[in-house]
Every structure is written in structure tokens, then in C-alpha cells.
Amino acid sequence: MRRNTAKVTADGRPEVWLGANFWSRTGGPLMWRDYSPEVVREELRVLHEHGLRQTRSFFYWPDFMPAPNEVDEQKVAHYQDFLDAHAEVGMTSIPTFIVGHMSGDNWDPEWRGGRDLYADVWLVSQQAWFVQRMTERFAGHEAVAGWLISNEMPIYGRLRHEPKAPTEQVSAWARLMVQAVRAGGGTQPVSLGDGAWGIEVTGVDNGFSVRETGAMVDFVGPHVYRIDSDPVRQHLIAAFVCELSAVAGKPVVLEEFGLSGDQVSPENAAHYYRQTLHNSLLAGSTGWVAWNNTDYDDLIGRGPYSHHPFEMHFGITDSTGAPKPPLRELASFAEVLERVDFARCERSDARAALVVTEYLERGYPFTQDDDRPLIFDTLHQAYVAAREADLPVGFTRERDGIDAEVDLYLLPCVKQIQGPTWQRLRERVREGAVLYLSYTAGEVGHHRQPWIPYFDETFGVRKNITYGVVDEVVDEEVRFDFAEDFGGIGAGESLRFRVSGNVHSRAFLPVTPRGATVVATDAHGNPALLRYATGAGEAVLCTYPVELFAARSTRVNPDDSHRLYAALAAISGVEREVVVDDPRVFADVLVHEDGRRFAWLVSQHSRETTVSPQCAGSVRSLSGEPLSEVLLAPYGVEVVELKP
């Protein structure tokens, strides 16, 4: 199956955006009141010298639209100079229109009067008027690369304690705003600036549907500031969100990401940037806009920095304009993009897929929202295991129909799936595919245990569970003892999994084989892994929720799930193009349109490590030297070329 790697296009040419969200250090969100042409040019020069070619810029709405049907001409003149400064240094910018939320605070124009941003027809018309007028002013400027309608509108449009905006209102608002850009003569790519926090990506319904609004825009722009209790999951969270954000079938631009220097050491800030940039590239992102360009130490007495002081130090330069470690990582990343000619590269195809059940993104009668975190988190952990196994995976969404061009379907801890989808997966097994499912009782008390029909027939077992009662896992560690060879796992070997979860999920599935072969047993002799041939394929059942155990554990990765996933790839005939015999080093491949193949090696080691990547041909440096070993710095990344 094809993995998303679509690029934003301008005049039919692929664009790769690499830049920073921009407020000048002279004023932060109030920079247009304290505008300094000289400082802006100095700030842009530093970014350009480090390989950045874009900024995302902001029309701070209370300043630019002081009254209905009115724009502040002085602020507009400042923005004109701001764009001119970009053109002078060889950069472009992405203007953002409705900016009422920023860095931990919301600001309204005084004239808003508490009106609803989505449903009040007069206020919607005022927003559209402003978008059209600003587009008319700047659509012809050579430094405009694209347009964003808002900044994190789900936060500005509805506060957390308020009811969510109805999706039909949000989608109608989005359509009118995009139309206003086009009415103003804006032909450049446009998106919403909403953060891609819709239910299809997060499992949380905030009124924004990435599917619906994705049909209206030219790219989707996730904003990712999630945190995790496991370093490897943390390094892959932006990548995972980028994978899910491809639901709209549009290019993905990592529109905001970053961290505050008040919350991390300089060395770890560099590691986080490096990991986020390269892992999200391998996950389909084709643009990156860091948050943000500078620190704001001189603004500590002014909101939002007075009450959110850590927001002062998200900069990739300090408050004097000096580069910080994240900017140096961006510069190194820019060099890699240029060396591989990334604009003309695509991800390699995948023959394995993680199945995203429809219950992540859609409610049904008498289903409940509290099932969704399980889906998101176990998919995330399974994605980590696949990366540790060097197994390229696509994402196939149940709502879109299961992709038939797949040899291995992974259903990690899936409790709920549609009946017709399950029947289609069973057909794919008969046609020759491998289906893997790990059991879970779920994490909540309602309808505990799976909703899956024809379970016994699919896996060649008889379930021995008691209605409503879970079979508790009493061990602190589960051991799988292999009775026969399974992929690369030999008979006599064992896999171990740390146990975690709550009173509902800390459970296994007791079964009796009815045609299935028991591949591995637990320490008590219970079947732990079984395989059952049907037609040309087979179904593999894991009776323990190993992905959920890991997802609810701290500092657990790599656990032995990666060995299980590598073995599943082997029995399904899925070849891994490049493999590193070390789960703490990820390997994946991009393909240039001229046929060249580039492998990324991404280390999760805190110390230097040397690896020997294995592939069908030879491995060479980007300069052409043959390599038998590759030295990786702590949390380092190296890109090599694969030769036949």
C-alpha cells in the first residue's frame, strides 16, 4: 500500500517548507505595535543562515481589526515591510488571519461582544471580510507562500469548560473562510491552523472534523505538544500524529512543535528536535514549522509571558538572537533535505498495516467516548514496536474500507470492530493474508470484553471466559515460552512483557485450541500465542494485551513486542528492506523519483553506538563510500544510500 508523503504544491511544483513560527522579540504578539524593521531583518537573517526558508506569521486580530469593517493601516504597513524583509533575504511567510489565541491566553477585539465565532452570522461575516481584505492586500506579494485561517481555533472558539462547537457549524465556518481567501485573490495553498486536533486524529470530538475540513484545504497542519512517560514513545508521538493526520488524503505539514528551555536541558532539547524532525519525515510530514523563532526575556512583565513565563523560552534563538541547539538541529536537517533532494522523494510502499477502527473517530448508539484512549494509545505503542522491528507499516482505516494490498494486518488490543470489516479481514486471510490480533477486555466496565463476532472460528479456538468477569493477570511479568519456531523466534526461546493496566485491562484470554497450533505458552502453561491456517493465509491470536501493557508502562521500550512484530513480518512474507539488529535503532527508506533509495537510521541510544545495517545490496554514505558499519551519536540520525 502507498504511504502518504504528498507535498504541498505551488504552481504545480512540490514545496518543502522548513521554518519557524514568528513573533519578533520586540513585542511578541504585540510586535506590530513595537515594530522594528531592523530587528526583524536581523531575526530573519539568522534563520536564513541556518537553512530556514519560511516563517508562519500572525495578524494579531485585536490590533489589525480594531473595529468592524476596519483594518489598522499602520499595522498593515508594518506587515508589508515584514514581507518585504522576507523577500530581501530570500524567505517566504505563511500569514495567519484570525489570531485570538496565543501562548496560553485568548484575546478578543473589543467589538466582539461575546458573539459566537462559528454561529453568529454577523461575526462570521466580519471574519470573512477581514480574511478577504487582508488577502487582497498581500496575495500578490512574492513572499507569501500560503495562508492559514486561524491559530488553534478549537481553543479560541470554545474554552474547555464550554460545550464543543457543533461540527456542522465549524465546517460551514471553515468553508466560508477558505472561500474568502479565494475571493480575495489568494491562489497559494491554504489550511486552517486548527492543529488537526479533530476526532479522527485524537479520538476527542472538538467539533473540528479533519475529514470534513480536509476536503476544503490544501494541507493538514498538526500541532503536537503531547507528552509521554516513555522516551521512545515521546520521540515518535509527532510521527504517529502525522500518520493519523493523513486521514484527509492531503499533504501533512508539522505546523507547530517544540519545547521550552525552562522544561528541558539544552542537550535534550536538541535530541527532541532531531528525533521529531526525522521521525515525522519518515511518517509522511513534508513540512516543518517550529515553535518558535525567539525567546522573550524582555517581555516577562507582559502577558502571556507574565502568567505563562515558560512560554518565553520556546525560541530556537535566545532573546539576543543567538542560535540555540534546536536551530542548529534545524540547520542540519535542512542539509539532509537538500542532499537527498527530498522534494522528489517518497516513502517506500508498505505491505503491513495497522488497522484504525472506526470507533476512534465515530460514535455509535450506546458506545462511549472513554473507549477511545485505548485505541489511540495501543495504536501508538504498536507503531513504536513496528518501528523498532524496522517494519514499514501503513495505516488502513476501517471507515475507508480495509486496504486489500496488504499481506499483514495488525490489530493491537482491538476490542471493537464493525461486523462487515471483520468479515472482510477473514476473507483476506482466506486469500493469503496474515491477521494478527491481541486480546483485550478494554479499560472500562461497560461491555467489558470484545465485541468481535466469529472469534472462535477465526482463530481456531474456544473462548473460556466467564461473562463479565475478567481473567486477571497476577504476574508482574508475562513470559511467552515458544514451543516451536515462529518467524525469527526459535523453539525454546522466551519473550517477556511487563504487566500494567487497570482492573479491567489487566486480563488475559483463556482458550482451548480447536484447530489452532499453540506457538507459545505462558509461565502457567496457558496458550499465549496461537496460529490458525484458513485458506491461503492464517490468523494469529495473542491472548495477552501486550501493547496495552506497554502503553500503560513507563520507560518500557523497547519491550519484546518488536520481536513479535518482526516474526509476524517473516511468516507473512513481508520483506524489510533494511534491518538493524538493534531495536533501539530504527531503519526506514525513502525512494527518489530517479530510483535512488535512502535509508534513515535513527538511534534511541543515549550513548554512541555502532550498527551494521543489513539489506539486499550494499550500504554507502551519501558521499559514495561503502559502509559496513555506521556510527550513531547519542540519539543520532544518519542517512545512507542503498545500492543494488
C-alpha positions as CSV (number, residue, x, y, z in Angstrom):
1,M,0.0,0.0,0.0
2,R,1.1,3.6,-0.6
3,R,2.1,5.5,2.4
4,N,1.3,9.2,2.5
5,T,4.1,11.5,1.5
6,A,2.3,14.1,-0.6
7,K,3.9,17.5,-0.9
8,V,2.3,20.9,-0.8
9,T,2.4,22.3,-4.3
10,A,2.6,25.8,-5.7
11,D,2.2,26.3,-9.5
12,G,2.4,22.5,-9.8
13,R,5.8,22.3,-8.1
14,P,6.3,20.3,-4.9
15,E,7.2,22.6,-1.9
16,V,9.1,21.6,1.2
17,W,8.6,24.1,4.0
18,L,11.1,24.4,6.8
19,G,10.8,27.3,9.1
20,A,9.6,28.8,12.3
21,N,6.5,30.4,13.8
22,F,7.5,34.1,14.1
23,W,6.9,36.8,16.7
24,S,9.7,39.4,16.9
25,R,11.4,39.7,20.2
26,T,10.5,43.4,20.3
27,G,6.9,42.6,21.3
28,G,5.8,39.0,20.9
29,P,2.1,39.1,19.9
30,L,2.2,42.9,20.2
31,M,5.1,43.2,17.8
32,W,3.1,45.2,15.4
33,R,2.8,48.0,18.0
34,D,6.5,47.8,18.7
35,Y,7.6,47.1,15.2
36,S,11.3,47.4,14.4
37,P,12.3,46.8,10.7
38,E,15.9,46.5,11.8
39,V,15.3,43.8,14.4
40,V,13.0,41.8,12.1
41,R,15.7,41.8,9.4
42,E,18.3,40.7,11.9
43,E,16.0,37.9,13.1
44,L,15.2,36.7,9.6
45,R,18.9,36.7,8.6
46,V,19.8,34.4,11.5
47,L,17.0,31.9,10.5
48,H,18.1,32.1,6.8
49,E,21.7,31.4,7.7
50,H,20.6,28.2,9.4
51,G,18.7,26.9,6.4
52,L,15.2,28.0,7.2
53,R,13.2,29.5,4.3
54,Q,9.7,30.1,5.8
55,T,8.0,31.8,8.7
56,R,4.5,31.4,9.9
57,S,3.3,34.9,10.8
58,F,0.2,36.3,12.5
59,F,-2.3,39.1,12.1
60,Y,-3.0,39.7,15.8
61,W,-6.7,40.2,15.4
62,P,-7.3,42.9,18.1
63,D,-4.6,45.1,16.5
64,F,-5.3,44.5,12.8
65,M,-9.1,44.8,13.1
66,P,-9.8,47.5,15.7
67,A,-13.5,47.9,14.7
68,P,-16.0,46.2,12.4
69,N,-15.3,46.7,8.7
70,E,-12.0,48.4,9.5
71,V,-8.3,47.4,9.4
72,D,-5.5,49.3,11.0
73,E,-3.5,50.8,8.1
74,Q,-0.4,51.3,10.2
75,K,-0.3,47.6,11.2
76,V,-0.9,46.7,7.6
77,A,2.1,48.9,6.5
78,H,4.2,47.1,9.1
79,Y,3.2,43.7,7.7
80,Q,4.0,45.0,4.2
81,D,7.5,45.8,5.4
82,F,7.7,42.4,7.1
83,L,7.0,40.6,3.8
84,D,9.5,42.9,2.0
85,A,12.1,41.8,4.6
86,H,11.4,38.2,3.7
87,A,11.9,38.9,0.0
88,E,15.1,40.7,0.6
89,V,16.7,37.7,2.5
90,G,15.1,35.0,0.2
91,M,12.4,33.7,2.5
92,T,8.6,33.4,2.4
93,S,5.9,33.6,5.0
94,I,2.5,32.0,5.7
95,P,0.1,34.6,7.1
96,T,-2.4,33.6,9.7
97,F,-5.7,35.6,9.9
98,I,-7.9,35.0,13.0
99,V,-5.4,35.2,15.8
100,G,-7.2,35.4,19.1
101,H,-5.4,32.6,20.9
102,M,-1.6,32.5,21.5
103,S,0.7,31.0,24.1
104,G,-1.7,30.3,26.9
105,D,-4.1,33.2,26.5
106,N,-7.1,34.4,24.4
107,W,-7.6,37.9,23.2
108,D,-10.7,39.3,21.6
109,P,-11.3,42.5,19.6
110,E,-13.3,44.8,21.9
111,W,-16.2,44.8,19.5
112,R,-16.7,41.0,19.5
113,G,-19.2,41.4,22.4
114,G,-19.2,37.7,23.3
115,R,-20.7,36.6,20.0
116,D,-20.2,33.1,18.8
117,L,-17.3,32.8,16.3
118,Y,-18.9,30.0,14.3
119,A,-22.7,30.5,14.6
120,D,-23.3,34.3,14.8
121,V,-23.8,35.2,11.2
122,W,-22.7,38.8,11.7
123,L,-19.4,37.8,13.4
124,V,-18.8,35.1,10.8
125,S,-19.2,37.7,8.1
126,Q,-16.8,40.0,9.9
127,Q,-14.2,37.3,10.0
128,A,-14.7,36.6,6.3
129,W,-14.5,40.3,5.5
130,F,-11.2,40.5,7.3
131,V,-9.8,37.4,5.6
132,Q,-10.7,38.7,2.2
133,R,-9.4,42.2,2.8
134,M,-6.0,41.0,4.1
135,T,-5.7,38.5,1.2
136,E,-6.5,41.3,-1.3
137,R,-3.6,43.4,0.2
138,F,-1.0,40.6,0.1
139,A,-2.0,37.9,-2.4
140,G,0.3,39.3,-5.0
141,H,3.4,39.6,-2.7
142,E,6.2,37.3,-3.7
143,A,6.9,36.4,-0.1
144,V,3.5,34.8,0.6
145,A,3.9,31.0,0.5
146,G,0.4,30.1,1.8
147,W,-2.4,31.0,4.1
148,L,-3.7,29.8,7.5
149,I,-7.2,30.8,8.6
150,S,-6.6,30.7,12.4
151,N,-4.3,29.8,15.2
152,E,-5.7,26.9,17.2
153,M,-9.3,27.9,16.7
154,P,-10.6,24.9,18.8
155,I,-9.1,26.7,21.9
156,Y,-10.2,30.2,20.9
157,G,-13.6,29.3,19.6
158,R,-14.6,27.2,22.6
159,L,-12.9,27.1,26.0
160,R,-12.5,23.7,27.7
161,H,-15.4,24.3,30.1
162,E,-17.8,25.3,27.3
163,P,-19.7,22.8,25.1
164,K,-17.9,21.9,21.9
165,A,-19.0,23.7,18.7
166,P,-21.3,21.6,16.5
167,T,-19.3,20.0,13.6
168,E,-21.7,21.4,11.0
169,Q,-21.1,24.9,12.3
170,V,-17.4,24.5,12.4
171,S,-17.2,23.0,8.9
172,A,-19.5,25.8,7.5
173,W,-17.3,28.4,9.1
174,A,-14.2,26.8,7.6
175,R,-15.7,26.7,4.2
176,L,-16.6,30.4,4.3
177,M,-13.1,31.4,5.5
178,V,-11.4,29.4,2.7
179,Q,-13.8,30.9,0.2
180,A,-12.9,34.4,1.5
181,V,-9.2,33.6,0.7
182,R,-10.1,32.7,-2.8
183,A,-12.4,35.7,-3.2
184,G,-9.5,37.9,-2.1
185,G,-7.3,36.5,-4.9
186,G,-5.3,34.1,-2.9
187,T,-4.1,31.3,-5.1
188,Q,-1.5,29.9,-2.7
189,P,-2.1,26.8,-0.6
190,V,-4.5,27.3,2.3
191,S,-5.2,25.4,5.5
192,L,-7.0,26.1,8.8
193,G,-4.3,26.4,11.5
194,D,-6.6,24.4,13.8
195,G,-3.9,22.0,15.0
196,A,-5.5,18.9,13.4
197,W,-7.0,18.1,16.8
198,G,-10.1,16.5,15.3
199,I,-11.6,13.3,16.4
200,E,-10.1,11.3,13.6
201,V,-6.6,12.1,14.9
202,T,-7.0,12.4,18.6
203,G,-10.2,10.5,19.4
204,V,-11.6,13.6,21.1
205,D,-14.5,15.4,19.4
206,N,-13.8,19.1,19.5
207,G,-16.2,20.0,16.6
208,F,-13.4,20.0,14.0
209,S,-13.5,17.1,11.6
210,V,-10.2,16.5,9.8
211,R,-12.1,14.5,7.2
212,E,-14.6,17.3,6.5
213,T,-12.3,20.3,6.6
214,G,-9.6,18.3,4.9
215,A,-11.7,18.3,1.8
216,M,-11.6,22.1,1.8
217,V,-7.9,22.8,2.3
218,D,-4.6,22.1,0.5
219,F,-2.7,20.6,3.5
220,V,-3.3,19.5,7.1
221,G,-1.2,21.0,9.8
222,P,-0.9,19.1,13.1
223,H,0.3,21.0,16.3
224,V,2.0,18.5,18.6
225,Y,3.0,19.1,22.2
226,R,1.9,15.8,23.7
227,I,4.0,14.3,26.5
228,D,4.6,10.6,27.4
229,S,6.1,8.5,30.1
230,D,8.3,6.6,27.8
231,P,11.2,8.3,25.9
232,V,10.8,6.2,22.7
233,R,7.1,6.9,22.5
234,Q,7.8,10.5,23.2
235,H,10.2,10.6,20.2
236,L,7.6,9.1,18.0
237,I,4.5,10.9,19.1
238,A,4.7,13.7,16.5
239,A,5.3,11.0,13.8
240,F,2.3,9.0,15.0
241,V,0.1,12.1,14.8
242,C,1.3,12.8,11.3
243,E,0.4,9.3,10.3
244,L,-3.2,9.8,11.6
245,S,-3.4,13.2,10.1
246,A,-3.2,11.7,6.7
247,V,-6.8,10.7,7.0
248,A,-7.8,13.6,4.7
249,G,-5.5,12.4,2.0
250,K,-3.7,15.7,1.9
251,P,-0.1,16.7,2.5
252,V,0.8,16.9,6.1
253,V,2.9,19.8,7.5
254,L,4.0,19.7,11.1
255,E,2.8,23.2,11.6
256,E,3.8,23.5,15.3
257,F,6.1,21.6,17.6
258,G,8.8,22.5,20.1
259,L,9.6,22.9,23.8
260,S,10.5,25.4,26.3
261,G,14.1,25.7,27.5
262,D,12.6,26.1,31.0
263,Q,11.4,22.5,30.9
264,V,14.4,20.6,29.4
265,S,18.2,20.8,29.2
266,P,19.8,22.2,26.0
267,E,21.2,18.8,25.1
268,N,17.8,17.1,25.4
269,A,16.1,20.0,23.5
270,A,18.4,19.2,20.6
271,H,17.7,15.5,20.9
272,Y,13.9,16.1,20.9
273,Y,14.1,18.4,17.8
274,R,16.3,15.9,15.9
275,Q,14.0,13.0,16.7
276,T,10.8,14.9,15.9
277,L,12.1,16.2,12.6
278,H,13.5,12.9,11.2
279,N,10.8,10.6,12.6
280,S,8.0,12.8,11.4
281,L,9.6,12.9,7.9
282,L,9.6,9.1,7.9
283,A,5.9,9.3,9.0
284,G,4.9,11.4,6.0
285,S,5.3,15.0,7.1
286,T,6.7,17.1,4.2
287,G,6.9,20.5,6.0
288,W,8.1,21.6,9.4
289,V,7.4,24.9,11.2
290,A,9.0,25.1,14.7
291,W,7.5,26.9,17.6
292,N,9.1,29.4,17.7
293,N,11.8,31.8,16.4
294,T,13.0,33.6,19.6
295,D,12.9,33.9,23.3
296,Y,11.2,36.9,25.0
297,D,13.1,37.7,28.2
298,D,12.4,41.4,27.9
299,L,8.7,40.8,27.9
300,I,8.4,39.0,31.3
301,G,6.1,41.6,32.7
302,R,3.7,41.4,29.7
303,G,1.0,38.8,29.0
304,P,1.1,36.0,28.1
305,Y,4.6,35.7,29.5
306,S,3.8,37.2,32.9
307,H,1.4,34.4,33.7
308,H,2.9,31.7,31.5
309,P,6.6,32.6,31.9
310,F,7.8,29.3,30.5
311,E,6.3,30.4,27.2
312,M,9.2,33.0,27.0
313,H,11.7,30.3,26.1
314,F,10.3,28.2,23.3
315,G,12.7,30.1,20.9
316,I,15.2,28.5,18.6
317,T,17.2,31.7,19.2
318,D,17.6,33.4,22.6
319,S,16.4,36.9,23.3
320,T,19.6,38.4,21.9
321,G,19.2,36.5,18.6
322,A,21.9,33.9,19.2
323,P,21.2,30.4,17.9
324,K,20.1,27.7,20.4
325,P,20.6,23.9,20.0
326,P,17.2,23.5,18.2
327,L,18.1,25.9,15.5
328,R,21.4,24.0,14.9
329,E,19.3,20.8,14.6
330,L,17.1,22.5,12.0
331,A,20.1,23.6,10.1
332,S,21.4,20.0,10.0
333,F,18.0,18.8,8.9
334,A,17.9,21.3,6.1
335,E,21.3,20.0,4.8
336,V,19.9,16.4,4.8
337,L,16.7,17.5,2.9
338,E,18.9,19.2,0.3
339,R,21.4,16.3,-0.1
340,V,18.6,13.7,-0.8
341,D,16.5,16.2,-2.9
342,F,13.6,15.5,-0.5
343,A,11.1,17.3,-2.7
344,R,11.4,14.4,-5.2
345,C,11.4,11.6,-2.6
346,E,8.6,9.4,-1.5
347,R,8.2,6.8,1.3
348,S,8.6,3.2,0.3
349,D,5.5,1.2,0.0
350,A,4.2,-1.0,2.9
351,R,2.8,-4.5,2.9
352,A,1.9,-4.4,6.6
353,A,-0.9,-2.2,8.0
354,L,-2.1,-1.1,11.4
355,V,-5.9,-1.2,11.4
356,V,-7.6,2.0,12.7
357,T,-11.0,1.0,13.9
358,E,-13.9,3.3,13.2
359,Y,-14.6,3.6,16.9
360,L,-11.7,6.1,17.2
361,E,-13.4,8.6,15.1
362,R,-17.1,7.9,15.2
363,G,-19.7,7.2,17.8
364,Y,-22.5,4.7,17.5
365,P,-25.6,4.3,19.6
366,F,-24.7,3.3,23.2
367,T,-21.0,3.4,22.5
368,Q,-19.0,5.6,24.9
369,D,-16.1,8.1,24.4
370,D,-14.0,6.6,27.1
371,D,-13.1,3.6,24.9
372,R,-11.2,5.9,22.5
373,P,-8.0,6.5,24.6
374,L,-7.4,2.7,24.5
375,I,-7.5,2.8,20.7
376,F,-5.2,5.8,20.3
377,D,-2.6,4.6,22.9
378,T,-2.3,1.0,21.8
379,L,-2.0,2.0,18.2
380,H,0.7,4.4,19.2
381,Q,2.6,1.6,21.1
382,A,2.1,-0.8,18.2
383,Y,3.6,1.9,15.9
384,V,6.6,2.1,18.2
385,A,7.0,-1.7,18.1
386,A,6.8,-1.7,14.3
387,R,9.5,1.0,14.1
388,E,11.7,-1.0,16.4
389,A,11.3,-4.0,14.2
390,D,12.2,-1.9,11.1
391,L,8.8,-2.9,9.7
392,P,7.3,-0.3,7.4
393,V,3.6,0.0,8.2
394,G,0.8,1.9,6.6
395,F,-2.5,2.8,8.3
396,T,-5.7,1.4,6.9
397,R,-8.8,2.9,8.3
398,E,-11.9,0.8,8.8
399,R,-14.2,3.7,7.8
400,D,-12.5,3.9,4.3
401,G,-12.6,0.2,3.8
402,I,-9.7,-2.2,4.5
403,D,-6.9,-1.9,2.1
404,A,-6.6,-5.1,0.1
405,E,-3.0,-4.5,-1.0
406,V,-1.7,-5.7,2.4
407,D,-0.2,-9.0,3.5
408,L,-0.1,-8.4,7.2
409,Y,-2.9,-6.8,9.2
410,L,-2.1,-5.7,12.8
411,L,-4.9,-5.2,15.3
412,P,-3.3,-4.4,18.6
413,C,-5.7,-4.8,21.5
414,V,-8.7,-4.2,19.4
415,K,-11.9,-4.5,21.4
416,Q,-14.4,-3.1,18.8
417,I,-14.7,-3.5,15.1
418,Q,-17.5,-3.4,12.6
419,G,-19.1,-6.7,11.6
420,P,-18.6,-6.2,7.8
421,T,-15.0,-5.2,8.4
422,W,-14.3,-8.4,10.4
423,Q,-15.8,-10.5,7.6
424,R,-13.6,-8.7,5.1
425,L,-10.5,-9.4,7.2
426,R,-11.5,-13.1,7.4
427,E,-11.8,-13.1,3.6
428,R,-8.3,-11.6,3.3
429,V,-7.0,-14.4,5.4
430,R,-8.5,-17.0,3.1
431,E,-6.9,-15.1,0.2
432,G,-3.5,-15.3,1.7
433,A,-3.0,-12.5,4.3
434,V,-1.9,-12.8,7.9
435,L,-4.2,-11.3,10.5
436,Y,-2.8,-10.6,14.0
437,L,-5.0,-9.6,17.0
438,S,-4.0,-9.2,20.6
439,Y,-6.9,-9.7,23.1
440,T,-8.1,-7.0,25.4
441,A,-11.1,-6.8,27.7
442,G,-10.9,-3.0,27.4
443,E,-10.2,-0.4,30.1
444,V,-13.8,0.4,31.2
445,G,-16.6,-1.6,32.9
446,H,-19.3,-1.2,30.3
447,H,-19.4,-4.1,27.8
448,R,-16.2,-5.4,29.1
449,Q,-14.6,-8.0,26.8
450,P,-14.5,-8.0,22.9
451,W,-17.3,-7.2,20.5
452,I,-15.8,-9.4,17.8
453,P,-18.1,-11.9,16.1
454,Y,-16.9,-15.4,14.8
455,F,-13.9,-15.1,17.1
456,D,-13.5,-18.8,17.8
457,E,-14.0,-19.7,14.1
458,T,-11.4,-17.1,13.0
459,F,-8.7,-18.2,15.4
460,G,-9.4,-21.9,15.7
461,V,-10.1,-21.8,19.5
462,R,-12.8,-21.9,22.1
463,K,-13.0,-19.0,24.4
464,N,-13.2,-20.0,28.1
465,I,-14.1,-16.6,29.6
466,T,-17.0,-16.0,32.0
467,Y,-19.5,-13.3,31.1
468,G,-18.5,-10.0,32.6
469,V,-15.6,-11.5,34.6
470,V,-12.0,-10.9,33.6
471,D,-9.3,-13.4,34.0
472,E,-6.8,-11.4,36.0
473,V,-3.1,-11.5,35.2
474,V,-1.5,-12.0,38.6
475,D,2.2,-11.9,37.4
476,E,4.2,-8.8,37.2
477,E,5.8,-10.1,34.1
478,V,4.3,-12.3,31.5
479,R,6.6,-14.8,29.8
480,F,5.9,-16.4,26.4
481,D,7.8,-19.7,26.1
482,F,7.9,-20.8,22.4
483,A,7.2,-24.5,21.7
484,E,8.0,-24.1,18.0
485,D,9.8,-21.8,15.6
486,F,7.8,-18.6,14.8
487,G,9.4,-16.4,12.2
488,G,12.8,-15.4,13.7
489,I,11.9,-16.7,17.2
490,G,13.2,-20.2,17.7
491,A,11.7,-23.0,19.7
492,G,12.9,-22.8,23.3
493,E,13.2,-19.0,23.3
494,S,11.1,-16.8,25.5
495,L,9.6,-13.3,25.2
496,R,8.9,-11.2,28.3
497,F,6.3,-8.4,28.8
498,R,6.0,-6.1,31.8
499,V,2.4,-6.2,33.1
500,S,0.4,-3.0,33.6
501,G,-3.2,-1.7,33.3
502,N,-6.3,-1.3,35.5
503,V,-8.8,-3.8,37.0
504,H,-10.4,-4.2,33.6
505,S,-7.4,-4.4,31.2
506,R,-5.0,-6.4,33.3
507,A,-6.5,-9.6,31.9
508,F,-5.8,-12.4,29.5
509,L,-8.0,-14.7,27.4
510,P,-8.1,-18.4,28.4
511,V,-8.7,-20.5,25.3
512,T,-8.7,-24.1,24.2
513,P,-7.3,-24.8,20.8
514,R,-9.9,-26.1,18.2
515,G,-7.6,-26.5,15.2
516,A,-5.1,-23.7,16.1
517,T,-1.5,-24.5,16.8
518,V,-0.2,-23.3,20.2
519,V,3.1,-21.5,19.3
520,A,3.9,-20.2,22.8
521,T,2.5,-20.7,26.3
522,D,2.7,-18.5,29.4
523,A,4.5,-19.5,32.6
524,H,1.4,-21.3,33.8
525,G,1.0,-23.4,30.6
526,N,-1.8,-21.4,29.2
527,P,-1.8,-20.7,25.4
528,A,-0.2,-17.3,24.8
529,L,0.2,-17.2,21.0
530,L,-1.6,-19.3,18.5
531,R,-1.8,-19.6,14.7
532,Y,-4.6,-21.0,12.6
533,A,-4.4,-21.6,8.9
534,T,-7.5,-20.8,6.8
535,G,-7.4,-20.9,3.1
536,A,-4.1,-19.5,1.8
537,G,-3.5,-17.4,4.9
538,E,-3.6,-17.6,8.7
539,A,-4.9,-15.8,11.8
540,V,-2.5,-15.2,14.8
541,L,-4.0,-14.7,18.2
542,C,-2.1,-13.2,21.2
543,T,-4.1,-13.9,24.3
544,Y,-2.4,-11.1,26.3
545,P,-2.8,-7.3,25.6
546,V,0.9,-6.9,25.3
547,E,0.6,-3.5,23.5
548,L,-1.7,-2.2,26.2
549,F,0.6,-3.4,28.9
550,A,3.5,-1.4,27.4
551,A,1.3,1.6,26.6
552,R,0.4,1.9,30.3
553,S,4.1,1.4,31.5
554,T,6.8,4.0,32.0
555,R,10.2,3.7,30.3
556,V,9.3,0.3,28.9
557,N,10.6,0.5,25.3
558,P,11.9,-1.5,23.7
559,D,10.0,-4.4,25.1
560,D,9.8,-7.7,23.3
561,S,6.8,-6.7,21.1
562,H,9.3,-5.7,18.3
563,R,10.4,-9.4,18.1
564,L,6.8,-10.5,17.8
565,Y,6.2,-8.0,15.0
566,A,9.4,-9.0,13.2
567,A,8.3,-12.6,13.4
568,L,4.8,-11.7,12.0
569,A,6.5,-10.0,9.1
570,A,8.5,-13.2,8.4
571,I,5.6,-15.6,8.5
572,S,3.5,-13.2,6.2
573,G,6.3,-12.9,3.7
574,V,6.7,-9.1,4.3
575,E,10.3,-8.2,3.5
576,R,12.0,-5.5,5.4
577,E,14.3,-3.6,3.0
578,V,16.8,-2.6,5.6
579,V,17.2,-4.1,9.0
580,V,19.3,-3.2,12.0
581,D,19.7,-5.9,14.6
582,D,19.1,-3.4,17.4
583,P,15.5,-2.3,18.4
584,R,17.0,1.0,19.7
585,V,17.9,1.9,16.1
586,F,15.0,2.5,13.6
587,A,15.5,2.0,9.9
588,D,13.2,3.1,7.1
589,V,13.5,4.0,3.4
590,L,12.7,6.9,1.1
591,V,12.8,6.5,-2.7
592,H,13.8,9.3,-5.0
593,E,12.0,9.6,-8.3
594,D,15.2,8.7,-10.1
595,G,15.3,5.3,-8.3
596,R,17.9,6.1,-5.6
597,R,16.9,4.7,-2.2
598,F,17.9,6.4,1.0
599,A,17.8,4.7,4.4
600,W,17.4,6.6,7.6
601,L,19.0,5.2,10.8
602,V,17.5,6.8,13.9
603,S,19.1,5.9,17.3
604,Q,17.3,5.7,20.6
605,H,20.6,5.1,22.5
606,S,21.7,7.7,25.0
607,R,25.3,6.9,24.1
608,E,27.3,6.5,20.8
609,T,26.5,3.2,19.1
610,T,27.8,1.4,16.0
611,V,25.4,-0.6,13.8
612,S,25.6,-2.8,10.7
613,P,22.5,-2.2,8.6
614,Q,21.5,-5.3,6.6
615,C,20.0,-5.0,3.1
616,A,19.9,-7.0,-0.2
617,G,22.7,-4.9,-1.7
618,S,25.3,-2.6,-0.2
619,V,25.2,0.5,2.0
620,R,27.1,3.6,1.1
621,S,27.4,7.1,2.6
622,L,25.8,10.0,0.8
623,S,29.3,10.8,-0.4
624,G,29.5,7.3,-2.0
625,E,31.9,5.5,0.4
626,P,31.0,1.8,1.1
627,L,30.0,1.2,4.7
628,S,29.9,-2.0,6.7
629,E,29.3,-0.1,10.0
630,V,27.6,3.2,10.8
631,L,28.5,5.2,13.9
632,L,25.5,7.0,15.5
633,A,25.8,9.8,18.1
634,P,23.6,9.7,21.1
635,Y,20.0,9.9,19.8
636,G,21.7,10.5,16.5
637,V,20.5,10.1,12.9
638,E,22.4,9.1,9.8
639,V,21.2,8.8,6.3
640,V,22.8,6.3,3.9
641,E,22.2,5.2,0.3
642,L,21.2,1.6,-0.5
643,K,22.8,0.2,-3.7
644,P,21.6,-3.0,-5.5
